[in-house]
């Protein structure tokens, strides 16, 4: 890859080779939605038995205080922080996805629900994050963990959910109140229970590894297809694990809208089916009792999809540990302090009262219009590090292109300036042949890279809300 590519950081390595994907553990939403809708079930005098059945579905695992050690103080006392992990256990109904002994988690998230229950933030921690792991004792047949620098998902393999809980608290300084663990099969059942989830497929997908075959266009995915979609990696986007996180977040945003819509909430059978599937799939700490859920449901009844924000911990590819990622400071620390103290995220630093579409809501197709091999891949990595969604990487239909261009349809008019401001040289132009909100960045011979990010740039903390449309990027 050419050394001429310039960005906020030294030129990154190629998109790291694939290991197993982030599992569809974005199933934290059963908990949030159950909290919002459980009151509907409880309120009806004729469905007391249904409530008992739902609460009886949930399994519990004790997390001992002595195993967590010295913990962060609970600053926002009325807020609730819930650790969510996606369990990849390849036995029983999950054996068709590959026989691998034991249980592991490639999905680690933290849901923060505000004291007034009027908004929620969900932070994703990339599974390949190189972090300082704490000591965890051996327990229940697991070997335990010695303090060392390693990938964040090692903690679950070494000490189970207790060690993961301790690891996230030690890294973020956020006091965790409860945990939820969900498995593969439950995800499929939840999708089926709400009648499927609509997504946009820009191009046809034929992925044998993910057992996924879809035509281009808007599609309503059933459970089996949804599982393949959120697990797929190499056939979609830029093939990176980060790209898959972004796609999973968009899928769950669509699912949140479906679950919180009148189509679900006003249909008792569909609502019960969703909650039944969800509660059968989860394991929680004993403290997350039906009473706690009911109290949360009562106070969060007015929470709308637009108040649920998805954020990935600010990251960059590691130059020291190829194929891994590191958290970017000071942005990561700022995000964790915001959650710990329940403060609003400040503006992105745009001056003069200007507003612009955030990077997290922009999909970009990167085309190499030069003869420099690998240039599009390097640029895609840098765009991902800034929060853009890279939808595709490839070559321009003709080479060479003298000038770098950003092509867009009318749906992309508001987004082009955001990308243009990040590039040292570019020429945005509307085109008639583009039909979606995706921006098409064609790298020309005049390419000089991305502008350095100012230290006060907070856009990586913005995330996107559950009204996000994965087809238009809006």
N, C-alpha and C positions, 0 to 999 in steps of 0.2 A: 504494500500500500504506500502511496506516495507520502513523503514527509511534508508536502505542500499543504496538506489539509490542516487547517488551523481551527481551534475551538477554545472553549473556556478552560479545557484541560489538555494535557498532552494527548497526542493522537491515540485513540483507544485501540485495543486489540480487536481482531475480527469478532463478530457475534459469536459467543461461546458455543462450543459443541453441546448438543442436547444431552441432558440427563433426563430423568423422569420428570414429568410435568408437574406444575401446580395442579393438585387435584381439585375437583369441583367442590372445594370446601367453602365456597362463598355462600354456604348454607347457613351462615350466621343469621340470615334474614328470617328463618323460621322463628327464631327466638324473638326478634323484634316485632314481627308481624303477629306472633302469638300473643305478645304482650298487648299489642294494639287491639286485637280482636277477641281475646279470651273473655273480656267483659261482655261481649255480645252473647257468648255461649252461657256464661254464668247468669246473666240477667234474666234469661228465660227460665221460668220455673219448671218447664217440662224437660229441660235438658241437663238436669243435675247429674243424671247418670252418665251423660256424655262427658261432662267435665271430669268426673271421677275416672272415667276410662282414659282420657287424655293424660291426666296427671299420673296415672298408673303406668303409662307407657314409658315414662322417662326413667333411665338408669342413672345411678349415682356412684361417684368415686370420691372418697375422702381425700382432701388435701390438708395435710397436717401443718399447723403453724410452725412447729419446730423445724420442718423441712424447708420452709421458705426463708428462714434466717432473718436478718435485719431487713425490714421492709420500708419502702417509701411512705412518707406520711400521707394521709388522705386529706388533700387540700380543699378540693371542692366537695364538701361532705355529703351533699345531696345528689351529686352526680353518680352515675353508675358506669363502671368500666368492665367490660366482659371480654375475656380472652376466647378466641374461636380458633379451633384447629380442625382441619379436614383429615380424617383418618383413612389411610390407604391400607386396608387389610385384605389380602388376596386369598380369601377362602370363602366357602359357601357360595352365595349368589355372586360374589365378586371374582370368583376364580377365572371367569372367562376373559378377564382383563390381564391375565398373566399370573402364573403361580410363583409367588415370592413369599418366603417364610417371614413370619412376624408382622409387626405393625409399625407404620411410619407416618409422619405427617410432612407434606411438602407445602401445606398452606397454613400460615400463621397470620392471624388478624386480631385487631383490637377494636371493639365497638365502644364508643364513648357516647353516653346518652346524657344530655344536659340536665341540670337540677330541675328546671321547669318542664322537662320532657317535651320541649318544643323544637328540638333539633338533635340530630345524631351525626357522628363522624365515624367512619370506618377506615382504619389504617391498615394497609397491607405491608407485610415485611417480606421482601424477596427471599426466597428460600436459600439462594446462593450467597446471602450476605455474610461476609467475613466479619465476625464480631468477637469480643472477649467473653467467653463462656464462663460461668461461675461453677463452683464445686457443688455437686449434688450427690447424695448418698445412694448406695445401691438399695434397690427396693423391688419387691415382687418379681424377682428373677431378672431384673435389669442391672447392668454392671455399675451404674453410677457414672459420675463425670468429674474429672480433675479440671481445675482451672486451666484454660488454654485458649488460644486464638483458633476459631474454627467456624464452620457454617452454622447458622442459627438453628437449622432444623436437626442438628446433631443431638440437641438436648432431649428431644422426645424419644429418640432411639436409646439414649443413655439412661434417662430417668423418668420417662413417661410425662404425663401432663404436669405433675408437680415440678419437675425440673424445667419444663418449658415456661411455666408460670414464673418461677424464680428468675429464669434467664431474661424474660421480657421486662420484668420489674427492674432488674439490675441495669439493663441497657437504657431504659426509657425514663426511669424515675417516676413512673405512673403507678399508683396503687390500684391493683386489680381486685375486683370484688367477687367475680364469679368466672367460671369457664363453661364452655359448651364444646363438645366434640361430636362431629357428625361423620357418617360414612358414605361411601359410594352409592349404595342402593337407595338410601333415603333421599338423595338428591333426585334421582330419577322419579321416585314415587311422588315427590312434591311437585315436580314439573307436570307430571301426568294429572295430578289431583286438581290443578287449576286449568286444565284443558290445553296445556302447552304454552310456550312463550314465543312471541314474535321477535325475530331478528332480521337484519339485512345481510345478505350474502353477496358481496360485490362481484365475485366470480365463482363459478362452479367449483365444488370441493369433492375430491376423490381421494380419501385418506384411508388406506386399508388398515394401518396401525391403530387408528382411532375408531375404526369401524364406522366411518362417516362418509356418506355420499349425498350431496345436496346440489340442487340446481341454483343458478344465480337468481338474485332478487329477494323479495321479502318472503320469509319462510316462518311457519309456525312449527316450532320444534317440540316433539314429544320427549319424554324422559330419556329414552335410549339415545336419540339424536342429540339432545342437549348435553348429555354426558360426553359424547364423542366430540362435540363442538368445543367444550371448555377444556378438554384434554388434548385436543389436536395441537400440533406444534409446527412440524416441518412443511405442511401443505398450506399454511396460512401466514399472511403478513410477511415479516422478515425472518421467521423461523426461530426467534429468540424466546427465552423464557419470560423476559420482561414484556414482550409483545403479547404473550399469552395471558399474563396478569391483566393487562389492559383490556383484552377481549373478555375475560371472565368478569371484570368489573362492569363492563357494558352489558353483559348478559344478565347479571344480577340486577342491575338498574332496571332493565326491562321486566325482569321477574317481579321486582318490588312494585312497579307500576301495575302489573297484572293482579298481584295479590291484594293491593290496596285499592283496586278499582271497585266500582259498584258491581261490576260483573261477578266478582268473587264475594265481596262482603255482604251482598244482599241475597246470595244463594246459600242457604243453610247447608245443603248437601255438599256443595263444592268447598265451602269454608271448613266444614268438619273433616272432609277428606284430606284437605291440605294439612290441617292441624294434627290429624291422626297420623299421617305419613311422617310429618316433621317430628312429633314427639316419640315415635317409634325408633327414630334414627339417631337420637341424641343421648349423650351421657353428660351429666353436669355434676357440680359439687352439691352436697346435701343442702348447703345454704340457699341455693336457688330453688326455693320451695314454691308450691302452688300459691301460697299467700303472697310471696314476694312478686310473683308474676302477675297476680291479680291486682295488687296495689300499683304496680308499674302500668298495667293496662288501663286502670282507671285514670291515672294522671297523664298518660300519653295518648289518650283517645283522639286528640286533635292533631297528632303528628301526621303530616302529609308527606308524600314521596319527595317533594321538592326540598324538604328539610333534612334529607339524608344525603350526606356528602362522602364520597369515596376518595381516599388519598393513598398514594404509595409513598413510603418513606423515601425522601430524596436520596438518590443513589448515583453512582457512576461505576463503570467497569474498572476493575482493579488492574493496575499495571504490574503489581507485585505478585498477585495470585491470578494467573490467567484463567479465564472462564468464570471468575467469581466477581462479585460486586462489593463496593464499599459505600457506606453512608456518607453523604456530603454534609459538611459543617460550614457555617453555623445553622443551615436550614433544618437539619434533622433535630438538633437540640431545641431549636425554636418551636418546631412542631410539637415535640413532646412536652415542652413547658406549657404550650397553649392548651393541650389536653389535660395535663395535670391540674392546671389552675382554672380550667373552663373559661378561657378567654376567646374572643373572636379573632379570626385571622385578619391581620392588617392588609391594606391594599397592596398592589403589586409595585407601587412606586412610579406609576405612570403620572406624569405631571400635567398641569394645565387643564384638569378636569376631563381628560380624554378617557374613553372607555374602549376596550378592545376584547375580542374573543380570546379567552385563555387558551394556552397551548393544549391543555388536557381535553379540550373539545374539538381539536383539529386532527383530522386524519390526512396523512401525507403519503403519496406514492413517489418514491425516489428513483429517478432514471439517470443513468450515466451517459452523458452525451459526449464524453471525451474518450481518448484512447488509453487512459490511465486505469489499469486493471484494479478492481476492488474499491474504487473510489465511492461508488454508491453505497456499499456496505458500511464503510467508515463514516460517511455522512449520516446514514440511518442510525448508527449507534449514538452519535452525538445528538441527533434530534430526539431520540428516545430518552437520553439522559436529561433533556430539558423538559420532558413531559409530553411531547407530541406522540401521537399514535401512528406508527409506521405501518401502512396497510400493505405495501408491496415494494419490492426492490427489483430492479431490472435495468436493461439497456434501452436507450432511446432508439426509435425505429431507424434513424439515420444518424451517422456520425461523420465528422465532428460537428458539434454545436458551438458556435463562436461565443454565445452569451448565455449565462445562467438565467432561466426563466421560471416563473411560477404561473402555471395555467390553472384556470378555475372557471366554473360555471357560475350562473347567477346565485346559486346556493352557497357559493364559496366567497362571494364578494366581501363579506365582513371579516373573513378569516385571513385572506391573503396579506393584509397589512401586518398582522402579527408575525407571520413567518418572514416577511420581507425585512422587518426591523431586526430580526436575529441574524440576517446574512450580511456579509460585507458588501457583496455585489449581487444584485438580482433585478429582474424586470418583470413585475406582475402584469399579466394580461388576461382579459376574459376571452374564452374560446367557446365556440358553438358546439363542439363535439363532446365536451365534458357534461355529464348529466347528473352527477351527484355532488355533494358538498365537499368531496375530497379534493385537496390541492395536489397538483402534479408538479413536483420540483424536478426540472431537467438541468443537470449540472453541465455547464459549458466550459470552454477553454479559459474563460476569464475567472474561474472559481478561485476565491481567496479564503473561503472558510466562513465560520460563524464568528460573530462578535463576542468578545468576552462578556460574561455575565457580571453585573455589578453585585457587590456583596449584599446589598439590600433588596435584591430581587426575591420576592416572596411567591412568585407565581407557581413554583413547584409545590407549594402548600395548598393551592386552590382546590385541586381535585375536580370532581364533577358531581352533579347531583343526580338523584334517581329519576329525573325527568329527561335525562340524556337520551337522545335518539341515535342509535348506532348506525342508522342508515344515512342520516344527514350530518351527523356530528354535532347537532344542536342540542 
